[in-house]
């Protein structure tokens, strides 16, 4: 069910990850995205996976919520892995018609699968432990140099924050619409994939109407409160780096160095 999707939600807590500065978490996440795609052997891939697991443990978010966040992309991961397995190059292990399995294809499938899973888990950890307001402030701080060229930094960061904030709301709305359609006799669970997709069409129209209505209500509420973004606007909470942020940066730097050394001294498999 749609209610089982946890991606985009914020879970208040007092873990060390919750207490990290949101700017530090964003910078670490960007560095993680870079190093996960720079892992070219199983040792460096294992280091990045261990780095991800460490942050998941330190976040103190129950594992079931991370599993729920993975439900959305399981089908994509499966399809991507199959394409890499059957359309790889190199020595052929097994072949039937146009389908063939190669060692290189298996290696690529493993790497792609682990990379996607680590990215989803890391992004879930970021949203689970950082409130939308903190994300907005961190994104705005990171994009602040673009204001020199008159780029709407505050407006873009606010849009991203609102988008993250309303992912769970839209999921809940979709679940309510599905339940309402089922109570009226709609069959959404039988038949093949195409029939199930066609059965979801009556859900899309009211969902879009509801989304646009919410957007209009938010815009009206912000105008009624005399909201004005951009230059001169201050934050209720002042962001500041602490010793724990420095420790997180050092740990990230050690991980990056470990991945680089593994790529230099260990034979690459892809």
C-alpha positions in Angstrom: 0.0 0.0 0.0 1.0 3.6 -0.5 1.0 4.2 3.2 4.0 1.9 3.5 6.2 4.4 1.6 8.4 6.2 4.1 10.7 8.2 1.7 10.6 12.0 2.3 9.3 11.8 5.9 11.1 13.4 8.8 11.4 11.5 12.1 12.3 13.8 15.1 15.1 12.3 17.3 18.2 13.1 19.3 20.7 10.8 17.5 24.2 12.1 16.5 23.0 12.3 12.9 20.0 14.4 13.9 22.3 16.8 15.7 24.6 17.3 12.8 24.4 20.6 11.1 22.2 20.3 8.0 24.9 21.9 5.8 27.3 19.3 6.9 24.8 16.5 6.1 24.2 18.0 2.7 28.0 18.3 1.9 28.6 14.7 3.2 25.8 13.4 1.0 27.2 15.2 -2.1 30.6 13.7 -1.3 29.0 10.3 -0.9 27.3 10.5 -4.3 30.8 11.2 -5.8 32.6 8.3 -4.0 29.9 5.7 -4.7 30.4 6.2 -8.4 34.2 6.2 -8.0 34.2 2.7 -6.5 35.6 0.4 -9.3 36.4 -2.8 -7.3 34.7 -4.8 -4.5 36.9 -3.4 -1.8 36.1 0.2 -2.5 32.4 -0.7 -2.9 32.5 -2.5 0.4 34.0 0.7 2.0 31.2 2.8 0.7 28.5 0.3 1.8 30.1 0.2 5.3 30.1 4.0 5.3 26.3 4.0 4.5 25.6 1.3 7.1 27.4 3.3 9.8 25.3 6.4 9.2 22.1 4.3 9.2 23.0 2.8 12.6 24.0 6.2 14.0 20.7 7.7 12.9 18.7 5.4 15.2 15.9 5.2 12.7 14.2 1.8 12.8 15.3 -0.4 9.9 11.7 -1.0 8.8 11.4 2.6 7.6 14.5 2.2 5.4 13.0 -1.0 4.0 9.8 0.9 3.2 11.8 3.6 1.4 13.3 0.9 -0.8 9.9 -0.5 -1.9 9.6 2.3 -4.5 12.7 1.4 -6.4 12.8 -2.4 -6.1 11.3 -2.9 -9.5 13.8 -0.4 -11.1 16.7 -2.1 -9.4 15.6 -5.5 -10.6 15.1 -4.3 -14.2 18.5 -2.5 -14.2 20.3 -5.6 -12.8 18.7 -7.9 -15.4 19.7 -5.6 -18.3 23.3 -5.5 -17.0 23.4 -9.3 -16.6 22.0 -10.2 -20.0 23.7 -7.4 -22.0 27.2 -7.4 -20.6 30.3 -7.9 -22.6 33.2 -10.3 -22.2 33.4 -14.1 -21.8 30.0 -15.7 -22.1 28.9 -18.1 -19.3 25.5 -18.9 -20.6 23.5 -18.0 -23.7 20.1 -18.5 -25.1 18.8 -16.7 -28.2 19.8 -13.1 -27.8 20.3 -13.4 -24.0 23.7 -14.1 -22.7 25.3 -14.0 -19.2 28.9 -12.8 -18.9 31.1 -12.3 -15.9 31.4 -8.6 -16.7 27.6 -8.4 -16.8 27.4 -10.0 -13.4 30.0 -7.6 -11.9 28.2 -4.6 -13.4 24.8 -5.8 -12.1 26.3 -6.1 -8.6 27.8 -2.7 -8.7 24.7 -1.0 -10.1 22.5 -2.7 -7.6 24.7 -1.8 -4.6 25.1 1.8 -5.8 21.4 2.4 -6.2 20.5 0.8 -2.9 23.2 2.9 -1.1 22.1 6.1 -2.7 18.4 5.5 -1.7 19.4 4.6 1.8 21.7 7.6 2.1 19.1 10.0 0.8 16.5 8.4 3.1 18.8 8.9 6.1 19.2 12.6 5.1 15.4 13.2 4.9 14.6 11.1 7.9 17.0 13.1 10.2 16.6 16.6 8.7 13.5 18.7 8.9 12.3 20.5 5.7 13.1 23.8 7.3 16.7 22.7 8.0 17.0 21.4 4.4 15.8 24.7 3.1 18.4 26.7 5.1 21.2 24.3 4.1 20.4 24.3 0.4 20.1 28.1 0.5 23.5 28.4 2.2 25.1 26.1 -0.4 23.6 27.9 -3.4 24.3 31.4 -1.9 27.3 32.1 -4.3 24.8 31.9 -7.2 23.0 35.0 -5.9 25.9 37.0 -7.4 24.4 36.3 -10.9 20.9 37.1 -9.5 19.9 33.4 -9.3 16.7 33.0 -7.2 18.4 31.0 -4.5 15.9 31.3 -1.7 12.9 30.6 -4.0 14.5 27.5 -5.5 15.4 26.1 -2.0 11.9 26.8 -0.7 10.4 25.0 -3.7 12.7 21.9 -3.0 11.8 22.0 0.7 8.0 22.1 0.0 8.4 19.3 -2.6 10.1 17.1 0.1 7.6 18.1 2.7 4.5 17.1 0.7 5.8 13.7 -0.6 4.2 11.9 2.5 1.1 14.0 2.2 0.6 13.1 -1.4 1.2 9.5 -0.6 -1.4 9.6 2.1 -3.9 11.3 -0.3 -3.3 8.6 -2.9 -3.9 5.9 -0.4 -7.2 7.5 0.6 -8.3 7.8 -3.1 -7.5 4.2 -3.7 -9.5 3.1 -0.7 -12.4 5.3 -1.8 -12.3 3.8 -5.3 -12.2 0.2 -3.8 -15.2 1.0 -1.6 -17.1 1.9 -4.8 -16.3 -1.5 -6.4 -13.1 -0.6 -8.3 -10.8 -3.6 -8.9 -7.2 -2.5 -8.7 -5.4 -5.7 -7.7 -6.4 -8.3 -10.3 -5.2 -8.6 -13.9 -1.8 -8.0 -15.5 0.4 -5.0 -15.0 -1.3 -3.0 -17.8 -4.8 -3.5 -16.3 -3.6 -2.4 -12.9 -2.0 0.7 -14.4 -5.2 1.5 -16.3 -7.2 1.1 -13.1 -5.1 3.8 -11.5 -6.2 6.4 -14.1 -9.3 7.5 -12.1 -6.9 8.2 -9.2 -4.7 10.6 -11.1 -7.3 13.3 -11.9 -8.5 13.9 -8.3 -4.9 13.6 -7.1 -3.7 16.4 -9.4 -6.7 18.5 -8.5 -5.9 18.0 -4.8 -2.2 18.8 -5.3 -3.0 22.1 -7.2 -5.6 23.0 -4.5 -3.0 22.5 -1.8 -0.4 24.5 -3.7 -3.0 27.4 -4.0 -3.8 27.2 -0.3 -0.1 27.3 0.6 0.4 30.3 -1.7 -2.6 32.1 -0.1 -1.4 31.4 3.4 2.1 32.7 2.7 0.7 35.9 1.2 -1.6 36.4 4.2 1.4 36.1 6.5 3.2 38.7 4.3 5.9 36.2 3.3 8.7 37.7 1.3 11.6 35.6 0.4 15.0 36.6 -0.9 17.5 39.2 0.4 17.1 40.5 3.9 15.2 37.5 5.2 16.6 35.9 8.4 16.2 32.5 10.0 14.7 31.7 13.4 17.6 29.2 14.0 21.2 30.2 13.3 23.2 27.4 11.8 26.7 26.7 13.2 29.3 24.0 12.8 30.4 22.0 15.8 32.9 19.4 16.8 30.6 16.5 15.7 30.4 18.1 12.3 34.2 18.2 12.1 34.3 14.5 13.1 31.8 13.7 10.4 33.9 15.5 7.8 37.0 13.7 8.9 35.3 10.3 8.7 34.1 11.2 5.2 37.6 12.3 4.2 39.0 9.0 5.5 36.4 7.1 3.4 37.3 9.1 0.3 41.0 8.4 0.8 40.2 4.7 1.3 38.3 4.5 -1.9 41.0 6.3 -3.8 43.7 4.0 -2.4 41.7 0.9 -3.3 41.2 2.1 -6.8 45.0 2.6 -7.1 46.3 -0.6 -5.5 43.4 -3.0 -6.2 42.5 -4.3 -9.6 39.3 -2.8 -11.0 36.5 -5.2 -12.0 34.4 -2.8 -14.1 
